[in-house]
Amino acid sequence: MVESLFDWADPTTAHFWEAASKEQLVIQQCGACRQYQFYPRPFCLACDSDDIGWVAASGRGTVYSQTTVHLKAAPELGLVTPYVVAVVQLEEGPRLLTNLTGEACRIGSPVQVGWRSRQGQAPVPVFGPATP
């Protein structure tokens, strides 16, 4: 099962998934150097401090890279082919591996967060075209 690939009870990521269950995108920020980061870690990548907190992200970013996948995904993922895997750079700086919705999204496109629901689990952030 896909659930076995993720440790939802991991204290390092628990706050992210709790916020995601409310469709809120959060990222970490270092209290020592103020650097933002994602993927969640117990220490700052910039200064190695363990003074890490969570802040609400703007939910806006830019498509940094993308690829369209035509191979069938595991049914548990709920992805219908083809689907677009992308790296989105948030306004705050960190990059997220995610999916894109909307055919108008290309490298360099402004995007904003949306949410894809999953049965029995927190929704996951996906990005689509930004609205003014």
N, CA and C atoms as a LAMMPS dump frame, in Angstrom:
ITEM: TIMESTEP
0
ITEM: NUMBER OF ATOMS
396
ITEM: BOX BOUNDS ff ff ff
-5.0000000000000000e+02 5.0000000000000000e+02
-5.0000000000000000e+02 5.0000000000000000e+02
-5.0000000000000000e+02 5.0000000000000000e+02
ITEM: ATOMS id mol type element x y z
1 1 1 N 0.832 -1.184 0
2 1 2 C 0 0 0
3 1 3 C 0.877 1.248 0
4 2 1 N 0.38 2.313 -0.582
5 2 2 C 1.119 3.57 -0.639
6 2 3 C 1.334 4.134 0.754
7 3 1 N 0.384 3.948 1.654
8 3 2 C 0.53 4.497 3
9 3 3 C 1.836 4.071 3.637
10 4 1 N 2.327 2.871 3.3
11 4 2 C 3.564 2.386 3.904
12 4 3 C 4.779 3.168 3.415
13 5 1 N 4.647 3.927 2.321
14 5 2 C 5.756 4.727 1.824
15 5 3 C 5.963 5.988 2.648
16 6 1 N 4.944 6.409 3.393
17 6 2 C 5.004 7.653 4.139
18 6 3 C 4.811 7.376 5.616
19 7 1 N 5.569 8.055 6.448
20 7 2 C 5.407 7.929 7.89
21 7 3 C 4.598 9.12 8.378
22 8 1 N 3.27 8.987 8.356
23 8 2 C 2.398 10.097 8.717
24 8 3 C 2.563 10.485 10.177
25 9 1 N 3.048 9.585 11.017
26 9 2 C 3.217 9.878 12.436
27 9 3 C 4.573 10.506 12.745
28 10 1 N 5.399 10.732 11.757
29 10 2 C 6.717 11.328 11.955
30 10 3 C 6.557 12.726 12.553
31 11 1 N 7.155 12.992 13.72
32 11 2 C 6.989 14.306 14.345
33 11 3 C 7.551 15.456 13.506
34 12 1 N 8.482 15.161 12.612
35 12 2 C 9.054 16.214 11.769
36 12 3 C 8.045 16.71 10.739
37 13 1 N 7.166 15.838 10.259
38 13 2 C 6.197 16.227 9.228
39 13 3 C 4.763 16.34 9.749
40 14 1 N 4.528 15.968 10.995
41 14 2 C 3.161 15.929 11.532
42 14 3 C 2.451 17.275 11.417
43 15 1 N 3.143 18.372 11.704
44 15 2 C 2.501 19.694 11.641
45 15 3 C 2.093 20.03 10.203
46 16 1 N 2.921 19.642 9.241
47 16 2 C 2.576 19.871 7.835
48 16 3 C 1.266 19.173 7.494
49 17 1 N 1.134 17.885 7.875
50 17 2 C -0.068 17.126 7.524
51 17 3 C -1.288 17.6 8.305
52 18 1 N -1.079 18.061 9.537
53 18 2 C -2.187 18.621 10.311
54 18 3 C -2.724 19.877 9.619
55 19 1 N -1.823 20.751 9.173
56 19 2 C -2.24 21.957 8.447
57 19 3 C -2.888 21.579 7.115
58 20 1 N -2.325 20.601 6.416
59 20 2 C -2.885 20.165 5.13
60 20 3 C -4.312 19.654 5.3
61 21 1 N -4.597 19.025 6.437
62 21 2 C -5.961 18.529 6.66
63 21 3 C -6.96 19.68 6.705
64 22 1 N -6.463 20.911 6.945
65 22 2 C -7.296 22.119 6.941
66 22 3 C -7.075 22.935 5.662
67 23 1 N -6.401 22.315 4.688
68 23 2 C -6.06 22.952 3.413
69 23 3 C -5.285 24.247 3.617
70 24 1 N -4.306 24.178 4.513
71 24 2 C -3.384 25.283 4.765
72 24 3 C -1.978 24.807 4.434
73 25 1 N -1.267 25.575 3.619
74 25 2 C 0.106 25.238 3.263
75 25 3 C 1.046 25.909 4.252
76 26 1 N 1.844 25.104 4.936
77 26 2 C 2.824 25.634 5.884
78 26 3 C 4.214 25.161 5.493
79 27 1 N 5.198 25.983 5.819
80 27 2 C 6.602 25.646 5.602
81 27 3 C 7.355 25.991 6.878
82 28 1 N 8.573 25.513 6.978
83 28 2 C 9.38 25.807 8.152
84 28 3 C 10.161 27.103 7.96
85 29 1 N 10.413 27.783 9.093
86 29 2 C 11.282 28.953 9.097
87 29 3 C 12.199 28.86 10.308
88 30 1 N 13.465 29.147 10.08
89 30 2 C 14.462 29.103 11.145
90 30 3 C 14.335 30.356 12.013
91 31 1 N 14.309 30.156 13.322
92 31 2 C 14.252 31.28 14.244
93 31 3 C 15.572 32.01 14.363
94 32 1 N 16.672 31.339 14.034
95 32 2 C 17.999 31.947 14.159
96 32 3 C 18.356 32.803 12.948
97 33 1 N 18.202 32.257 11.741
98 33 2 C 18.637 32.993 10.535
99 33 3 C 17.466 33.437 9.661
100 34 1 N 16.215 33.056 10.026
101 34 2 C 14.983 33.442 9.327
102 34 3 C 14.81 32.784 7.961
103 35 1 N 15.642 31.825 7.617
104 35 2 C 15.558 31.118 6.332
105 35 3 C 14.312 30.233 6.309
106 36 1 N 13.609 30.215 5.171
107 36 2 C 12.489 29.295 4.968
108 36 3 C 13.025 27.999 4.385
109 37 1 N 12.331 26.886 4.678
110 37 2 C 12.743 25.621 4.079
111 37 3 C 11.565 24.676 3.942
112 38 1 N 11.695 23.801 2.982
113 38 2 C 10.796 22.681 2.757
114 38 3 C 11.635 21.671 1.993
115 39 1 N 11.588 20.536 2.274
116 39 2 C 10.914 19.513 3.004
117 39 3 C 11.219 19.665 4.496
118 40 1 N 10.25 19.329 5.373
119 40 2 C 10.461 19.495 6.808
120 40 3 C 11.663 18.71 7.334
121 41 1 N 12.414 19.387 8.176
122 41 2 C 13.589 18.792 8.812
123 41 3 C 13.661 19.28 10.254
124 42 1 N 14.376 18.563 11.117
125 42 2 C 14.49 18.993 12.517
126 42 3 C 15.552 20.071 12.733
127 43 1 N 16.211 20.521 11.67
128 43 2 C 17.272 21.532 11.785
129 43 3 C 17.255 22.415 10.54
130 44 1 N 17.89 23.568 10.633
131 44 2 C 17.954 24.506 9.513
132 44 3 C 19.054 24.1 8.545
133 45 1 N 18.715 24.057 7.272
134 45 2 C 19.71 23.73 6.252
135 45 3 C 20.735 24.843 6.068
136 46 1 N 20.36 26.076 6.4
137 46 2 C 21.255 27.214 6.179
138 46 3 C 22.269 27.398 7.305
139 47 1 N 21.824 27.233 8.567
140 47 2 C 22.73 27.528 9.691
141 47 3 C 22.851 26.39 10.698
142 48 1 N 22.15 25.286 10.473
143 48 2 C 22.207 24.096 11.326
144 48 3 C 21.542 24.282 12.69
145 49 1 N 20.792 25.365 12.873
146 49 2 C 20.088 25.595 14.13
147 49 3 C 18.914 24.627 14.246
148 50 1 N 18.564 24.289 15.489
149 50 2 C 17.367 23.474 15.694
150 50 3 C 16.175 24.337 16.12
151 51 1 N 16.302 25.655 15.979
152 51 2 C 15.23 26.597 16.295
153 51 3 C 14.323 26.742 15.07
154 52 1 N 13.545 25.701 14.823
155 52 2 C 12.704 25.624 13.626
156 52 3 C 11.241 25.772 14.022
157 53 1 N 10.534 26.639 13.314
158 53 2 C 9.108 26.817 13.532
159 53 3 C 8.351 26.687 12.224
160 54 1 N 7.04 26.743 12.322
161 54 2 C 6.168 26.626 11.155
162 54 3 C 5.468 27.948 10.901
163 55 1 N 5.362 28.325 9.629
164 55 2 C 4.661 29.548 9.234
165 55 3 C 3.767 29.239 8.041
166 56 1 N 2.704 30.018 7.909
167 56 2 C 1.824 29.877 6.744
168 56 3 C 2.557 30.379 5.509
169 57 1 N 2.506 29.613 4.451
170 57 2 C 3.086 30.03 3.169
171 57 3 C 2.03 30.814 2.398
172 58 1 N 2.486 31.655 1.491
173 58 2 C 1.558 32.45 0.672
174 58 3 C 0.71 31.565 -0.235
175 59 1 N 1.259 30.406 -0.599
176 59 2 C 0.56 29.529 -1.539
177 59 3 C 0.779 29.926 -2.986
178 60 1 N 1.607 30.948 -3.202
179 60 2 C 1.899 31.393 -4.565
180 60 3 C 3.337 31.046 -4.918
181 61 1 N 3.565 30.765 -6.193
182 61 2 C 4.908 30.431 -6.632
183 61 3 C 5.014 30.462 -8.142
184 62 1 N 6.115 29.893 -8.618
185 62 2 C 6.423 29.844 -10.043
186 62 3 C 6.847 28.428 -10.4
187 63 1 N 6.401 27.948 -11.554
188 63 2 C 6.816 26.619 -12.006
189 63 3 C 8.304 26.678 -12.348
190 64 1 N 9.095 25.88 -11.636
191 64 2 C 10.543 25.824 -11.842
192 64 3 C 10.896 24.769 -12.895
193 65 1 N 10.234 23.61 -12.811
194 65 2 C 10.406 22.552 -13.813
195 65 3 C 9.151 21.693 -13.822
196 66 1 N 8.991 20.924 -14.893
197 66 2 C 7.818 20.059 -14.986
198 66 3 C 8.061 18.964 -16.008
199 67 1 N 7.31 17.895 -15.854
200 67 2 C 7.306 16.825 -16.841
201 67 3 C 5.928 16.177 -16.828
202 68 1 N 5.501 15.696 -17.964
203 68 2 C 4.222 15.006 -18.066
204 68 3 C 4.473 13.509 -18.037
205 69 1 N 3.763 12.831 -17.139
206 69 2 C 3.9 11.387 -16.972
207 69 3 C 2.744 10.705 -17.696
208 70 1 N 3.095 9.752 -18.566
209 70 2 C 2.075 9.029 -19.329
210 70 3 C 1.902 7.591 -18.84
211 71 1 N 2.807 7.125 -17.981
212 71 2 C 2.694 5.772 -17.439
213 71 3 C 1.643 5.732 -16.343
214 72 1 N 0.934 4.624 -16.261
215 72 2 C -0.116 4.477 -15.261
216 72 3 C 0.487 4.512 -13.861
217 73 1 N -0.147 5.285 -12.974
218 73 2 C 0.293 5.389 -11.583
219 73 3 C -0.401 4.326 -10.742
220 74 1 N 0.145 4.064 -9.563
221 74 2 C -0.499 3.152 -8.618
222 74 3 C -1.898 3.684 -8.312
223 75 1 N -2.914 2.827 -8.315
224 75 2 C -4.29 3.287 -8.086
225 75 3 C -4.457 4.059 -6.778
226 76 1 N -3.659 3.712 -5.758
227 76 2 C -3.765 4.37 -4.456
228 76 3 C -3.426 5.857 -4.528
229 77 1 N -2.673 6.258 -5.542
230 77 2 C -2.291 7.66 -5.671
231 77 3 C -3.417 8.521 -6.226
232 78 1 N -4.377 7.907 -6.871
233 78 2 C -5.51 8.649 -7.404
234 78 3 C -5.16 9.567 -8.562
235 79 1 N -4.131 9.227 -9.314
236 79 2 C -3.709 10.05 -10.447
237 79 3 C -4.15 9.407 -11.75
238 80 1 N -4.771 10.195 -12.596
239 80 2 C -5.2 9.729 -13.907
240 80 3 C -4.17 10.213 -14.919
241 81 1 N -3.681 9.296 -15.756
242 81 2 C -2.678 9.678 -16.745
243 81 3 C -3.34 10.366 -17.933
244 82 1 N -2.634 11.275 -18.572
245 82 2 C -1.342 11.782 -18.129
246 82 3 C -1.51 12.771 -16.966
247 83 1 N -0.467 12.911 -16.154
248 83 2 C -0.461 13.903 -15.08
249 83 3 C 0.886 14.615 -15.096
250 84 1 N 0.907 15.798 -14.531
251 84 2 C 2.105 16.632 -14.583
252 84 3 C 2.753 16.69 -13.205
253 85 1 N 4.012 16.287 -13.155
254 85 2 C 4.832 16.412 -11.95
255 85 3 C 5.683 17.659 -12.132
256 86 1 N 5.754 18.474 -11.096
257 86 2 C 6.48 19.736 -11.222
258 86 3 C 7.219 20.077 -9.94
259 87 1 N 8.195 20.93 -10.087
260 87 2 C 8.832 21.591 -8.955
261 87 3 C 8.353 23.035 -9.006
262 88 1 N 7.732 23.476 -7.916
263 88 2 C 7.243 24.849 -7.813
264 88 3 C 8.09 25.581 -6.787
265 89 1 N 8.602 26.74 -7.178
266 89 2 C 9.342 27.572 -6.236
267 89 3 C 8.357 28.553 -5.615
268 90 1 N 8.187 28.429 -4.293
269 90 2 C 7.281 29.318 -3.579
270 90 3 C 7.842 30.733 -3.525
271 91 1 N 6.96 31.713 -3.345
272 91 2 C 7.409 33.103 -3.186
273 91 3 C 8.41 33.231 -2.045
274 92 1 N 8.263 32.383 -1.031
275 92 2 C 9.159 32.437 0.127
276 92 3 C 10.534 31.853 -0.173
277 93 1 N 10.663 31.117 -1.282
278 93 2 C 11.958 30.578 -1.681
279 93 3 C 12.049 29.076 -1.826
280 94 1 N 11.504 28.282 -0.885
281 94 2 C 11.637 26.829 -1.018
282 94 3 C 10.937 26.286 -2.262
283 95 1 N 11.415 25.146 -2.708
284 95 2 C 10.817 24.451 -3.853
285 95 3 C 10.098 23.2 -3.367
286 96 1 N 8.929 22.945 -3.942
287 96 2 C 8.117 21.78 -3.602
288 96 3 C 7.94 20.897 -4.818
289 97 1 N 8.047 19.598 -4.619
290 97 2 C 7.683 18.624 -5.641
291 97 3 C 6.18 18.425 -5.521
292 98 1 N 5.466 18.587 -6.625
293 98 2 C 4.012 18.608 -6.569
294 98 3 C 3.439 18.182 -7.912
295 99 1 N 2.139 18.289 -8.041
296 99 2 C 1.462 18.092 -9.321
297 99 3 C 0.876 19.417 -9.77
298 100 1 N 0.782 19.583 -11.093
299 100 2 C 0.154 20.769 -11.673
300 100 3 C -1.227 20.407 -12.184
301 101 1 N -2.146 21.341 -12.04
302 101 2 C -3.477 21.208 -12.616
303 101 3 C -3.637 22.343 -13.614
304 102 1 N -4.304 22.115 -14.657
305 102 2 C -4.503 23.166 -15.658
306 102 3 C -3.433 23.104 -16.728
307 103 1 N -3.868 23.056 -17.956
308 103 2 C -2.944 22.903 -19.077
309 103 3 C -2.128 24.156 -19.358
310 104 1 N -2.521 25.295 -18.804
311 104 2 C -1.824 26.554 -19.09
312 104 3 C -0.528 26.7 -18.297
313 105 1 N -0.267 25.804 -17.362
314 105 2 C 0.93 25.917 -16.52
315 105 3 C 2.155 25.407 -17.272
316 106 1 N 3.13 26.258 -17.394
317 106 2 C 4.401 25.934 -18.043
318 106 3 C 5.53 26.461 -17.174
319 107 1 N 6.76 26.093 -17.484
320 107 2 C 7.907 26.604 -16.745
321 107 3 C 7.861 28.131 -16.782
322 108 1 N 7.993 28.731 -15.611
323 108 2 C 7.929 30.182 -15.482
324 108 3 C 6.544 30.729 -15.188
325 109 1 N 5.512 29.884 -15.287
326 109 2 C 4.141 30.343 -15.038
327 109 3 C 3.912 30.622 -13.558
328 110 1 N 3.177 31.7 -13.244
329 110 2 C 2.769 31.916 -11.856
330 110 3 C 1.657 30.926 -11.5
331 111 1 N 1.753 30.343 -10.317
332 111 2 C 0.78 29.343 -9.881
333 111 3 C 0.371 29.619 -8.437
334 112 1 N -0.732 28.991 -8.042
335 112 2 C -1.177 29.079 -6.656
336 112 3 C -1.643 27.704 -6.208
337 113 1 N -1.595 27.515 -4.895
338 113 2 C -1.896 26.206 -4.331
339 113 3 C -3.394 25.912 -4.391
340 114 1 N -3.692 24.648 -4.596
341 114 2 C -5.02 24.081 -4.479
342 114 3 C -4.835 22.77 -3.72
343 115 1 N -5.877 22.017 -3.557
344 115 2 C -5.765 20.787 -2.765
345 115 3 C -6.461 19.638 -3.46
346 116 1 N -5.812 18.475 -3.457
347 116 2 C -6.407 17.257 -4
348 116 3 C -6.747 16.363 -2.822
349 117 1 N -8.02 16.029 -2.681
350 117 2 C -8.45 15.185 -1.569
351 117 3 C -8.026 13.741 -1.803
352 118 1 N -7.867 13.037 -0.702
353 118 2 C -7.511 11.619 -0.739
354 118 3 C -8.346 10.91 0.311
355 119 1 N -8.871 9.781 -0.046
356 119 2 C -9.752 9.049 0.854
357 119 3 C -9.007 8.629 2.118
358 120 1 N -9.51 9.073 3.268
359 120 2 C -8.96 8.668 4.55
360 120 3 C -7.633 9.314 4.92
361 121 1 N -7.164 10.284 4.139
362 121 2 C -5.89 10.938 4.431
363 121 3 C -6.027 12.437 4.218
364 122 1 N -5.053 13.172 4.715
365 122 2 C -5.034 14.619 4.492
366 122 3 C -4.892 14.899 3.001
367 123 1 N -5.494 15.978 2.524
368 123 2 C -5.304 16.34 1.116
369 123 3 C -3.855 16.736 0.851
370 124 1 N -3.462 16.693 -0.405
371 124 2 C -2.099 17.08 -0.784
372 124 3 C -2.151 18.369 -1.596
373 125 1 N -1.119 19.21 -1.435
374 125 2 C -1.097 20.446 -2.213
375 125 3 C -0.772 20.172 -3.674
376 126 1 N -1.532 20.794 -4.546
377 126 2 C -1.282 20.783 -5.988
378 126 3 C -1.339 22.24 -6.435
379 127 1 N -0.771 22.537 -7.57
380 127 2 C -0.721 23.929 -8.014
381 127 3 C -1.37 24.082 -9.377
382 128 1 N -2.075 25.193 -9.536
383 128 2 C -2.716 25.524 -10.794
384 128 3 C -2.452 26.976 -11.141
385 129 1 N -2.968 27.425 -12.279
386 129 2 C -2.722 28.803 -12.708
387 129 3 C -3.13 29.809 -11.634
388 130 1 N -2.288 30.81 -11.425
389 130 2 C -2.587 31.858 -10.447
390 130 3 C -3.693 32.752 -10.984
391 131 1 N -4.558 33.184 -10.09
392 131 2 C -5.592 34.142 -10.455
393 131 3 C -5.191 35.502 -9.895
394 132 1 N -5.535 36.559 -10.602
395 132 2 C -5.134 37.903 -10.138
396 132 3 C -5.735 38.293 -8.811
